[in-house]
Amino acid sequence: MHMFKFIAILISITSLNALAGEEVKLGVLGNVGADGFFSPKITSFIIEKVEPNSPAEKAGIVAGQKIISIENCKIPGCPASEAKELMRKESGEILQLLLENEDGSQLPLKVTMNVW
């Protein structure tokens, strides 16, 4: 297997609010490592930037943190397609993340997704 590294703009992982027709976004830019080509699995997810007034900023997410679990799908190992689907939320829904701070401590977060 080969290691592929790419930048994923999570603000593009969105869903449409059925009533308003507006995008619901997390609001982070991350450096995502993945292993595999046809069915890649996420090997790392480091937050590089948090957009102002975004659900991520309001939840306390900061640059330098690592996402180590998305809705209990652990990283490394979470299939990229599953992570993308798990992050699709409607406005008002909760996204559960487990973050790792730069000092190694872990921080569980519940992010209320909304249009911003």
C-alpha positions as CSV (number, residue, x, y, z in Angstrom):
1,M,0.0,0.0,0.0
2,H,1.1,3.6,-0.6
3,M,0.6,6.5,1.6
4,F,-1.3,9.4,0.1
5,K,-1.3,12.8,1.8
6,F,-3.7,15.5,0.8
7,I,-5.3,18.7,2.1
8,A,-9.0,18.4,2.8
9,I,-11.1,21.5,3.2
10,L,-13.7,20.4,5.6
11,I,-15.8,23.4,5.0
12,S,-16.6,21.6,1.8
13,I,-18.1,18.6,3.7
14,T,-21.5,20.0,3.9
15,S,-25.2,19.1,3.8
16,L,-28.1,21.1,2.7
17,N,-30.7,22.4,5.1
18,A,-33.8,21.1,3.4
19,L,-35.9,24.0,4.4
20,A,-33.5,26.9,3.9
21,G,-31.4,25.4,1.1
22,E,-28.3,26.6,2.9
23,E,-25.1,24.7,3.5
24,V,-24.2,23.5,7.0
25,K,-20.4,23.5,7.5
26,L,-18.0,22.6,10.3
27,G,-15.6,25.4,9.5
28,V,-12.1,23.9,9.6
29,L,-9.2,23.4,7.2
30,G,-7.3,20.3,8.0
31,N,-4.3,18.3,6.8
32,V,-5.6,14.8,6.3
33,G,-3.4,11.7,5.8
34,A,-4.9,8.7,4.1
35,D,-3.7,5.2,3.2
36,G,-5.2,3.3,0.2
37,F,-6.4,4.3,-3.2
38,F,-9.8,2.7,-3.9
39,S,-11.0,2.6,-0.3
40,P,-8.8,5.0,1.6
41,K,-8.6,5.0,5.4
42,I,-7.8,8.2,7.3
43,T,-4.4,7.9,9.1
44,S,-4.2,11.4,10.5
45,F,-6.3,14.5,10.7
46,I,-4.6,17.7,12.0
47,I,-6.6,21.0,12.1
48,E,-4.7,23.8,10.5
49,K,-7.3,26.6,10.6
50,V,-10.6,27.3,12.2
51,E,-13.0,29.7,10.4
52,P,-14.3,32.7,12.5
53,N,-17.9,32.3,13.8
54,S,-18.1,28.7,12.6
55,P,-19.5,25.8,14.6
56,A,-16.0,24.6,15.1
57,E,-14.9,27.9,16.6
58,K,-18.0,28.1,18.8
59,A,-17.2,24.6,20.1
60,G,-13.7,25.6,21.0
61,I,-11.7,23.8,18.3
62,V,-8.3,25.4,17.7
63,A,-5.5,24.9,15.1
64,G,-3.0,22.2,16.1
65,Q,-5.5,19.8,17.5
66,K,-5.9,16.4,15.9
67,I,-9.3,14.7,15.3
68,I,-8.9,11.2,16.6
69,S,-12.5,10.1,16.4
70,I,-15.6,11.2,14.3
71,E,-18.8,9.8,15.8
72,N,-16.8,6.9,17.3
73,C,-15.0,6.1,14.0
74,K,-11.4,6.1,15.2
75,I,-8.5,7.7,13.4
76,P,-6.2,6.1,12.3
77,G,-8.4,3.6,10.6
78,C,-11.7,5.3,9.8
79,P,-12.7,4.8,6.2
80,A,-12.7,8.2,4.4
81,S,-16.1,7.6,2.9
82,E,-17.6,6.8,6.3
83,A,-16.0,9.9,7.9
84,K,-17.4,12.1,5.2
85,E,-20.9,10.6,5.7
86,L,-20.7,10.9,9.5
87,M,-19.8,14.6,9.2
88,R,-22.9,15.4,7.1
89,K,-25.3,16.9,9.5
90,E,-28.3,19.1,9.2
91,S,-28.6,22.4,11.0
92,G,-29.1,21.8,14.7
93,E,-27.7,18.3,14.7
94,I,-24.8,17.3,16.9
95,L,-21.4,16.1,15.6
96,Q,-19.4,14.2,18.1
97,L,-15.6,14.5,17.9
98,L,-12.7,13.3,20.0
99,L,-9.8,15.7,19.7
100,E,-6.2,15.3,20.9
101,N,-4.4,18.5,22.0
102,E,-0.8,19.2,21.3
103,D,0.1,18.1,24.8
104,G,-1.5,14.6,24.2
105,S,-4.6,15.2,26.3
106,Q,-7.9,14.2,24.8
107,L,-11.0,16.4,24.5
108,P,-14.5,15.0,23.6
109,L,-16.6,17.6,21.9
110,K,-20.2,17.9,20.8
111,V,-20.4,20.4,17.9
112,T,-23.8,21.8,17.1
113,M,-23.8,22.2,13.4
114,N,-25.5,25.2,11.8
115,V,-25.4,27.6,8.9
116,W,-22.9,30.4,9.5
